[in-house]
């Protein structure tokens, strides 16, 4: 039984960095070697649900204003069309489109995985986020994927619990904004308490509104959370708040094999 994981991707520059986050990601990859990764990234929001089904997904550089070196990074992990078909079966009766050539691996996924599995030798399939669903609907959809944990697949969400680009402080030593620190702490406490209800439907206050001004970076947490079985632990892999308003909390659900 493989665990599931939520990994905070933060800045795309983490793809090139050596820091405490990338070291934690690498350490996880050394502990857990699945046969494939099913990735749910904040950066693939669609109408309806889609899953990549190509043999060789392309590396997508879906950002701007960063150094040329970042645009030159490739993450040539293979795809897994059979896993894509299995995801489609598990999510039925929800209609799932098998994407053969439109998407690939976006930076939310590859900027982290190039540290977790640097040899790019583990197949990766991406599942999109249907922008029309509520948080509860995303969680319920994700629960149908649970059998994959017994089939050697790592279900991994890539986003950020706190993500407010309009409130960033680009000073590298900027302290966490009070609202970010408060919301991040509430999420941390709820994870440790296995309080799924509090995570699916956070208290609608100023801290929540500022930390999650749009939901797409929060939703991937729910895909990892939904895999947590009765009595299984939640382990905080790494935590921190960068540039005042980007949360780097990452959590593992279930025991590593």
N, C-alpha and C positions, 0 to 999 in steps of 0.2 A: 504494500500500500504506500504509494508515493505521497508526500505532502503536497500542498499547494502553496503558492507564495505571492505576495504583493511586493513589488519592487518600485520604489520611488525613483524616477529617472532624473529629475532635476534638469539642469542645463544640458543642452546637447554637448557642451564641451567636456562633460564627464566621459565621453567616449575616448578622449585623448588624455584624460587626467590620471594621475596616481594620487589618491587621497583615501581617507578613511572609509568612504562609501565604496569606492571601487575595490578596496581590499576586502571589505565585507562581502561584496558580490562574488569575488573570486573564491573566497573561503567557502561560500555556500556551494559553488560549482564543484569544488573539490570533494564536498560531502555527498552531493546528490547527482547521480548520473542517470537521467531517464533515457528511454528509447526515443522520445520526441518531446517537444515543448508545444503546448497550445497557448499562444500569446494573445492577450486582450489588451490592446493599447489605447490610450486616451486619444491617439492621433488618427484613428480610423473610425469615424462616425458616419453612418450611412442611413439611407431610408430602407428599412427592412434589415435583415441579418444576412451577412455574407461571410464566407470562409475561403481563405486562399487554398487553391487546389492545384497549383502548378508544381512541376518537378524542381524548378530552379527559381525561387522568388528573387526579384531584384532588390537591391539596396536602395531605398528611397531617401533622398536628401530633402526632406520636407521642412526647410527652415531657410532663413535668410540673414545676412549681416554677420556671418561668422567667418573665421579664417578659411582660406582655400584648403588647408590641410584637412579640415573636417569634411569638406565636399569630396575629398579624394578617398575617404574611408569606404571600404567595401566589406560586407559581411556575407560571404558566399555559402551560408548554410543551405543544405538541400531542403526542399519541401517534402510533403508526404501526402500525396493524393488519397491514399487509402484512409489516413487519419481524417482528412477533410470529409470524406464520405461517411466515416463513422460519426463525426460530429453532427453531420446533417441528420443521420438516423436518430441519434440521441435527442436532438432538439425537436423532432417531429412531435406535434403537428405544426409547429412553427415552420414556415417556409424559409429555407436557407439556400441562398444562391452560391453555387460553386464558382469562385472567381478564378478563371484560367489565365488572365493576362493583364488585368487592370491595376492591381495593387501589388503587394510584395511585403517587404519588411520595412516599416517606417522607423524613424529615429527613436521613438518611444521604446521600441523593442530592441533594435540592434545596438544602440548606444550603451545599453546595459549588458546585453548578452555577449558582446565582444569581450567583456571582462569575466562573465560567468563561465562561458564556454569559448575561450579564445581561439580554439582550433576550428571553430565553426563546423564541427563534425557531427552535431546532433540536429536532426530535422526539426524545422520550425514551421508551424502553421499558425496564421493569424485569424482570429475571429473578430468581426466588426462589432461595434456598438450601435444598436438601433436607436437613433436619436429621438424616436417617438415614444419610447418606453419610459416608465417611471422607475425610480430606484427599486421599488418592491418587485416590479416586473423583471428587471435585470437580475435580481437576486434569485427569483423563482426560475427563470430561464437557466441560470448558471447551475442550479441544483441538479438539473437533468444530466449534467456532464460528469457527475460523481463517479460513474463506472470507469472512467478513464484513469482514475487513480490506481485501480487494480490492474490496469493494462500497460503500466510502465510510462504513463504520460504525466509530465509536470504541467499543471495548469497554473499559468503565471499572469498576473495582472500588472500592467505598467502604467503608472500615473503619478499623482501626488495628492496626498490627503489635504494639504494646504497649497493652493495655487492661485495667487492673485498677482498677475503681471503688472497691473496698474499701480500697485502699492509697493513695488520692489525698491530696494535701496541697493544700488550697485556697488557700494562700499563692501569689500570682502569681509570686513570686520563688523558689519552692521548687526546689532542685536536683534533678536526676534521681536516682531511687533507684538504687543500685548494680546491682541485679538487672535493672532496666529498661534501664540504660545498656549492660550486658553483652549482653543479648539483642538489643537494637536494633543494636549493633555487629556481632554475628554475622550478623544478617539483611543488613545493609548489605554486609558482606564477601562473603556468598554471592551477593547480587545482582550485584555487580561481577565475581565469578568465574563467573557463569552456572551456579552449582551448584544446579540445580533439586532434586536429591535432598535436599540439606540444608535446603531451604526447605519441601519437602513433608513431610518427617519430621524436624523439629528434634530435636537432642539432648534427651533427657528429663531435664533437671536442674532445680534450684531456679529458675534464671533463667527457663527456659521455663515452668515451672508457674505462677510468679507473673506473668509477662508475658502468658500466654495461659491464664487460668484457665478460660475457656470459648472454643470455637473460632470462633464466628460472626463476630467482628471480624477474625480472621486469614484466614479462607477467601476473602474477596474478592481478596486479594493473588494467590491461586493462579489466579483467572480471568484476571487480566491477565498473569501470568507465563506461563501456558500458551500464550499467543499468540506468545511470543518465538521467532523463527526462528533457524536455524543461522547463527552469525556476527553476529547483530543485537545492538546494544549495549543496556545498561540504563543509563539516565541518572537520577541522583538529582535530582528536581525541587526538593525542600525536605526538611529534616530538623529534628528537635528533639524534646524530651520536655517536656511540659507537666504541671504539678501533680504531679510526681514519677513518675507512672505512666500517662500517656497519650502514646503515640508518634505523632509527626506525619510520619514518614518517608513520602515519596511518590516513586514511580518511574515512568518512561516506558520502554516496551519497543519497540524499533524506531525507525527514523528518522522525523522529521516530514516530511510531504510538502512 
